[in-house]
Amino acid sequence: MVAVADAHSRYYSEDVRAMAPYTIGLLIAPAADHVDLYHRKELIPFDKLDEFFTKNLV
């Protein structure tokens, strides 16, 4: 799961993670708000996303 640090809805992702029957990852993009990941590419943690997809989509 990916959430942004300054989103008012961040707690939804944190709640889902806490209630999941198995361990899931939650990546928090720092210094971003709800709409930043639509147009501020420098805030998207591409390295972490690449690492996740490379590991899990073999």
Secondary structure, DSSP 8 states (H G I E B T S, - for coil): -EEETT-TTHHHHHHHHHH-SS----EEETT--TTHHHH-GGGS-HHHHHHHHHHH--
